[in-house]
Each structure stands twice: as C-alpha cells, then as structure tokens.
Amino acid sequence: MNRLVLSATLSQRGAVRYTPAGLPALDLVLAHGSEVSEDGQPRKVTVDVKAVAVGERITRQVGALVLGTGGTFAGFLASGRNGRGLIFHITSFD
C-alpha cells in the first residue's frame, strides 16, 4: 500500500500550473519536525518534503492556506520528474 499521512506546515507554495491533461497543479514544500524513538533512544527529526496537489478541489483547498499553516496532509508517494527523487502527492488535508 502506498499511503502517507504527515503532520507538517506549509513552508513554500508555487503558482498554480496546469498538467498536460488540463488539471490544476500546485507545487509545495512541507516542513515536518518531531521526536521519534529509534532503537529505544529519542531522536529529533526534521525534514522538508516536496509535494504537489493536483485537481480542482485539493488545489483550491491547499492554495488558500497561509504559509506557516500546519495540519495533516495525506496522499501517496510517486517518482519525481525524470525518475529523480520522490514527490508527495497530496489528496487530502485536515
């Protein structure tokens, strides 16, 4: 199963663009910070995640967020353009 749920804040947002199929798309960067347990030891984790929202509903919803807004983003991971890196495709936000 390819499903990712991430608590994060919106740190960057590009301009709305359109896919070749004519769907609106919004490129984003999400910032996450937390403390997890690794081998019984606490570890602070911070990560910036490249993300994209594709489609009318989610693009409108995420596009209305103010930079710095936090929440729970859900979706799936896919290869980036030219097969380089991973992109988090956001399908919902709470």
Secondary structure, 3 states (H helix, E strand, C coil): CCCEEEEEEEEEECCCEECCCCCEEEEEEEEEEEEEEECCEEEEEEEEEEEEEECHHHHHHHHCCCCCCEEEEEEEEEECHHHCCEEEEEEEEC
